Amino acid sequence: MKVPVLLFFLFLGQIFSESISTTLNDEKQVQTFHVVTSKIRCICLPSLPIKSCSFNNCEISALLKFFIENQIRKGMTSEEIIQKMQTGFGKEVIDDPIVQKLLNSGNEGMVNNIVFGFGEKILAEPDSFPINLTIGLFGLLGIVGIFLYFKKNSRSSQPNPPPQKKDSNLDKYLKELD
């Protein structure tokens, strides 16, 4: 019994830990980066926040994370960055090295979104329907399991009544012979 409990607590920290790579060193800047990347949507996988996108899955989101780091280094707060992601950073952001890299690789659409804003669609809002459906199905499965368990145990806990003797034709015949 102790082993499963110990394993549960051993892995509990890993379940709730967040891992995201950043080149920022200041703790306040890292915290700002976590806040921004948890509220901005991944470009390639819109159902995920951008902090869950890996470089292998989405190069554009990885570049956007570097752009966010640059804005944090300039002293912007998380609220400012999130607001400017929606409304645009303006033409002065064209000089940013990440924006220049996007321009050189032919991603004018992404540059336009950074300059003029992505709108409300950039905010990460997880779809709660699949989560609620899964929880509901597990709850229903649990209730059915409990019902079947108690139904089985209630039958096995009742003593079996003594078998009643039925008069069959053979019994009647034997009685007549006596």
C-alpha positions as CSV (number, residue, x, y, z in Angstrom):
1,M,0.0,0.0,0.0
2,K,2.9,2.4,0.7
3,V,4.5,1.9,-2.7
4,P,1.6,3.2,-4.8
5,V,1.2,6.2,-2.4
6,L,4.9,7.0,-2.6
7,L,4.8,6.7,-6.4
8,F,1.8,9.0,-6.6
9,F,3.5,11.7,-4.6
10,L,6.8,11.2,-6.5
11,F,5.1,11.8,-9.9
12,L,2.7,14.4,-8.6
13,G,5.2,17.2,-9.0
14,Q,6.0,16.2,-12.5
15,I,2.3,16.1,-13.4
16,F,1.7,19.7,-12.3
17,S,5.1,21.1,-13.3
18,E,5.5,23.4,-16.3
19,S,8.5,23.2,-18.6
20,I,9.1,25.8,-21.2
21,S,12.5,26.9,-22.6
22,T,13.5,30.5,-22.6
23,T,16.7,32.5,-22.9
24,L,15.5,34.9,-20.3
25,N,17.5,34.9,-17.0
26,D,15.7,37.3,-14.7
27,E,13.0,35.5,-12.6
28,K,10.5,38.4,-13.1
29,Q,11.1,38.2,-16.9
30,V,10.6,34.4,-16.9
31,Q,7.4,34.8,-15.0
32,T,6.2,37.4,-17.5
33,F,7.1,35.0,-20.3
34,H,5.1,32.2,-18.7
35,V,2.0,34.5,-18.3
36,V,2.2,35.7,-21.9
37,T,2.8,32.3,-23.5
38,S,0.0,30.8,-21.5
39,K,-2.5,33.4,-22.8
40,I,-1.4,33.4,-26.4
41,R,-2.6,30.7,-28.8
42,C,-0.2,28.5,-30.8
43,I,-0.2,29.5,-34.5
44,C,0.0,25.9,-35.8
45,L,-2.2,24.1,-33.1
46,P,-4.8,26.7,-32.1
47,S,-6.3,24.6,-29.4
48,L,-3.0,24.9,-27.4
49,P,-1.4,27.8,-25.8
50,I,1.9,28.9,-27.4
51,K,3.9,27.7,-24.5
52,S,2.9,24.1,-25.3
53,C,4.1,24.4,-29.0
54,S,7.5,22.9,-29.5
55,F,10.0,24.0,-32.2
56,N,9.6,20.7,-34.0
57,N,5.8,21.1,-34.3
58,C,5.6,24.8,-35.2
59,E,8.6,26.9,-36.2
60,I,6.4,30.1,-36.5
61,S,5.3,29.8,-32.9
62,A,8.9,29.2,-31.8
63,L,9.9,32.5,-33.6
64,L,6.9,34.2,-32.0
65,K,8.2,33.1,-28.6
66,F,11.6,34.6,-29.3
67,F,9.8,37.8,-30.4
68,I,7.9,37.8,-27.0
69,E,11.2,37.4,-25.2
70,N,12.6,40.4,-27.1
71,Q,9.6,42.5,-26.0
72,I,10.1,41.4,-22.4
73,R,13.7,42.5,-22.6
74,K,12.6,45.9,-23.8
75,G,10.6,46.2,-20.5
76,M,7.1,45.5,-21.7
77,T,4.7,43.9,-19.1
78,S,2.6,40.8,-19.8
79,E,-0.6,42.9,-20.2
80,E,1.1,45.2,-22.7
81,I,2.4,42.3,-24.8
82,I,-1.0,40.5,-24.8
83,Q,-2.8,43.7,-25.7
84,K,-0.3,44.5,-28.5
85,M,-0.6,41.0,-29.8
86,Q,-4.3,41.8,-30.3
87,T,-4.0,45.4,-31.6
88,G,-0.5,45.4,-33.1
89,F,2.9,46.6,-32.1
90,G,3.2,49.2,-34.9
91,K,5.7,49.8,-37.6
92,E,8.6,50.4,-35.2
93,V,8.7,46.6,-34.5
94,I,10.0,46.0,-38.1
95,D,13.5,46.5,-36.8
96,D,13.2,43.5,-34.4
97,P,15.6,40.7,-35.5
98,I,12.8,38.1,-35.3
99,V,10.5,40.2,-37.5
100,Q,13.4,40.6,-40.0
101,K,13.9,36.8,-40.0
102,L,10.1,36.4,-40.7
103,L,10.4,38.9,-43.6
104,N,13.4,37.2,-45.1
105,S,11.7,33.9,-45.0
106,G,8.7,35.2,-46.8
107,N,6.2,35.3,-43.9
108,E,4.7,38.8,-44.7
109,G,1.4,37.7,-43.4
110,M,2.8,36.9,-40.0
111,V,4.7,40.2,-40.0
112,N,1.5,42.1,-40.8
113,N,-0.2,40.3,-37.9
114,I,2.6,41.4,-35.5
115,V,2.5,45.0,-36.8
116,F,-1.3,45.4,-37.1
117,G,-2.4,42.8,-34.6
118,F,-3.9,39.3,-34.6
119,G,-7.2,40.4,-33.0
120,E,-9.1,38.4,-30.4
121,K,-8.4,35.2,-32.1
122,I,-4.8,35.1,-30.8
123,L,-6.0,34.6,-27.2
124,A,-5.7,31.0,-26.0
125,E,-9.1,29.8,-24.9
126,P,-9.2,26.0,-24.4
127,D,-12.4,24.3,-25.7
128,S,-14.0,22.9,-22.6
129,F,-16.5,20.6,-24.3
130,P,-14.1,17.6,-24.8
131,I,-12.9,18.0,-21.2
132,N,-16.5,18.1,-19.8
133,L,-17.5,15.2,-22.0
134,T,-14.6,13.0,-20.8
135,I,-15.3,13.9,-17.1
136,G,-19.0,13.1,-17.6
137,L,-18.3,9.8,-19.3
138,F,-15.9,8.8,-16.5
139,G,-18.4,9.8,-13.9
140,L,-21.2,7.8,-15.6
141,L,-18.8,4.8,-15.9
142,G,-18.0,5.1,-12.2
143,I,-21.7,5.2,-11.2
144,V,-22.5,2.2,-13.3
145,G,-19.5,0.3,-11.9
146,I,-20.6,1.1,-8.3
147,F,-24.1,0.0,-9.1
148,L,-23.0,-3.3,-10.6
149,Y,-20.6,-3.9,-7.6
150,F,-23.3,-3.4,-5.0
151,K,-25.8,-5.4,-7.1
152,K,-23.4,-8.3,-7.2
153,N,-22.6,-8.1,-3.5
154,S,-26.2,-7.9,-2.5
155,R,-27.0,-11.1,-4.3
156,S,-24.0,-13.0,-2.9
157,S,-24.7,-11.8,0.7
158,Q,-28.2,-13.2,0.8
159,P,-28.4,-16.7,2.0
160,N,-29.6,-19.2,-0.5
161,P,-33.1,-20.5,0.4
162,P,-33.4,-24.2,0.7
163,P,-34.5,-25.8,-2.5
164,Q,-38.1,-26.5,-2.7
165,K,-39.1,-29.9,-3.7
166,K,-41.3,-29.9,-6.8
167,D,-43.6,-32.8,-7.3
168,S,-42.6,-34.3,-10.6
169,N,-44.2,-37.1,-12.4
170,L,-41.5,-39.4,-11.1
171,D,-42.2,-38.5,-7.5
172,K,-45.9,-39.0,-8.0
173,Y,-45.3,-42.4,-9.4
174,L,-43.0,-43.4,-6.6
175,K,-45.6,-42.3,-4.0
176,E,-48.2,-44.4,-5.7
177,L,-46.0,-47.5,-5.5
178,D,-45.6,-47.1,-1.8
